[in-house]
Amino acid sequence: MSAGCGSLPELVQQMALWNWLNRDDEGSKQLLKAVTGARVAHSLLQCLTGQDQIDLYKRQCILGIAEFVKKNPRASQSELNNELKKHVLLFAARVHTLG
């Protein structure tokens, strides 16, 4: 989704809430309960598995490599390989500490 729109699960939950507020029937209430329950379960799973932290480390790794390439447009293949290796090893070490 584009910036400022939030996430798809958040949008679905808001739509279910809006539907329940407008209709106030049992079906709408059950839909809202199901969507909210799924979001809570997903958040709990992310927390328990450390996936959010892994995703953060992955973004940091990619951004670090991109920053090097941006600052060093004439870097040799060897320099690029060394920088890539450095960031991937850092990513792997960080993920390893989670487990």
C-alpha angles and dihedrals in degrees: 000000000000124000114286095022096094124220127317093244089052091050092049091050091049090050091051090049091048090049092051093047091051099041103027093197132135094254092055091047092051091049091052091048092050095047093046091047091052091051092049091048091049092049091048092050091049090051096046095046096042089232092141090057092046090051090050092051090048092053090048091051093050093044091049092053092045091050091052091050091048093050093041108039092159096049115139122245088254092053091048091049092050092049092047090049091049093053095043092050090050090050091049092048092050092049090047091057090058093064 
